[in-house]
Amino acid sequence: MNFKFEQSKLIVLLAKLSDVEFKELGLWLESPLLNRSSRARLLYGVLDRKFRKRNKPPTFQKLLVYLNIISKETKRKEISPRALQNYRKLASELTLQVEDFLVWKQTQKNKKSSNQLLMDNLLDKKLYSLLPPLLKKTKKQQSTDPIRDINYCINKYKLAETEFYMDVLLRHRRTSESMKNVVDSLRVSCLSQLLRYYCALSNFKNLLVSTDDFPFMEIVKNYVSSSSDLEHFTVNIYYKLLLLLENGKPADYYNFKELLFRSLSAFDVNELRQFFAFMTNYCKQMVSLGHEQFLEERFAIYETGLEIGCWTAGIYFSQHQFVEIVRTGLLLEKRDWVFDFIEDNQCFISPAFQQDIVNFSLSLLLFYDKNYDRAQFHLSQISKTEDFLYHLDWKVLLMKIYYEYDLSVTEDYNYHPIHYDLEAFRVYTSPGSGKKMAEPTREMYSNFALLFKQILKQKGKLIKKETLQKGIVSILQTKLINLKPITERNWLGEKILELE
């Protein structure tokens, strides 16, 4: 039997319910209006009575016994296909009820959406006289809500649309005014949504090569830049973010940051996570160009995200962001802070990647501690590096470990694996490699390979006790200053100075 009970949809859903939600589900199932399946109530009762109250995960065999699908004497390997099919039908009925219950819970959380559904229903039933008080109440809820995100714009449009329908149906003379409100709110809603996804597109293009063309994007940007719609808060903030991602000027960054940090309460944590991710990507790019002040900026954004809990709101901790937080903290010499961060947050990484990400983070930390042997050990425990950015960072760290540790103990410098790894890395990041990384990203790592190869050549001369070229340190320092963008700028600078 290949059926994995613990990973089944029903058990996964139930495991995510809080104790209060699980009890509410029981009340939901007892309602004959909401649930007419006595079989679903039976399965819920068994799971609640026999397992949940004992805080003990159910075993599939015992569950089938309690449900009278198999006898006590039946062993797991003896469970018949028919018995399994009977359970699946039963589980399917309860699963559908759990899904309906979760939808209902979500509806209860959002009163404005519930009111909108009710107003739509009242319109269908021609109960026009009941609509104005409810519409007025919902508009008040909308105006007093501090959130000013995309959903706010969409809800405002829907309310304006409902008001327009009412004016048409009741033949009010103000129909032209309400029609104007519908068109205006629809325009703001559409612009906000377009700008939001154009921001995501621009951020994507900064990381990966894209051949897709979006001609309407220029039309929208040109229109917004000179229109009064720019005075609308939501349109303005997404437009400022798009300018930051497209132009990349420090002034654009600080303009966006000032507007956002004055209005953090205007967005939920999920939207803030997107904003912060875009900002940290920009800061990383600026550091690679030699603007070291953006390292502190990046760390401050990470800290703010941790304080408000946006990095793990409704999702696993991003593997990329987790590693970048570790790296940024170490670059700022916040070693103990980084250690605590790894300890406190590793449980929020997806189980599929948790061990690899923790090993990579520990390897970075141990490298900072100059414990190169242990750093290399943790790096060797990583099994998945398919993502090209993750793979590049993994290779860079390995070569740094080789340089700091292995080169000093090698018997034959000329045959050290660092040479083969560096050459493979150089080819991997060359323009003709076929990798779909964006040009700034490719250059950042390609320039590292170029300069590191020259540093390594000089290091080899020192190991062989040969004389270095006169003024080579100054030459390499000048190259480091001129190579932009480049990753590991600080470390490369340290290695150049060590050649003196």
Disulfide bonds with the S-S distance in Angstrom:
none
